[in-house]
């Protein structure tokens, strides 16, 4: 799993529905593309973590903070799908990735 950060921390911009979403990518190349092509994320660095860490640390924290999970954002405007953290966990559990923890 991959996300991005700068000296201020992890981004969680407002989406079109007025909800905050933090971006995550399944491939390093996708995250790198955002920091090199999306002007809003110039200067950010790519950070890797395990799927277990994503599920145990990130999803529960995002759920508690009311921040959605941005999935594989792309393009110069860094857009994509934003889902609730609990839905991300349910999808992982349904895909056979272990028990639901959120």
Secondary structure in CASP SS format (residue, H / E / C, confidence):
PFRMAT SS
TARGET T0000
AUTHOR 0000-0000-0000
METHOD secondary structure of the structure
MODEL  1
X C 1.00
X E 1.00
X E 1.00
X E 1.00
X E 1.00
X E 1.00
X C 1.00
X C 1.00
X E 1.00
X E 1.00
X C 1.00
X C 1.00
X C 1.00
X E 1.00
X C 1.00
X C 1.00
X C 1.00
X C 1.00
X C 1.00
X E 1.00
X E 1.00
X E 1.00
X E 1.00
X E 1.00
X E 1.00
X C 1.00
X C 1.00
X H 1.00
X H 1.00
X H 1.00
X H 1.00
X H 1.00
X H 1.00
X H 1.00
X H 1.00
X H 1.00
X H 1.00
X C 1.00
X H 1.00
X H 1.00
X H 1.00
X C 1.00
X C 1.00
X C 1.00
X E 1.00
X E 1.00
X E 1.00
X E 1.00
X C 1.00
X C 1.00
X H 1.00
X H 1.00
X H 1.00
X H 1.00
X H 1.00
X H 1.00
X H 1.00
X H 1.00
X H 1.00
X H 1.00
X H 1.00
X H 1.00
X H 1.00
X H 1.00
X H 1.00
X C 1.00
X C 1.00
X E 1.00
X E 1.00
X E 1.00
X E 1.00
X E 1.00
X E 1.00
X E 1.00
X C 1.00
X C 1.00
X C 1.00
X C 1.00
X E 1.00
X E 1.00
X E 1.00
X E 1.00
X E 1.00
X C 1.00
X H 1.00
X H 1.00
X H 1.00
X H 1.00
X H 1.00
X H 1.00
X H 1.00
X H 1.00
X H 1.00
X H 1.00
X C 1.00
X C 1.00
X C 1.00
X C 1.00
X C 1.00
X C 1.00
X C 1.00
X C 1.00
END
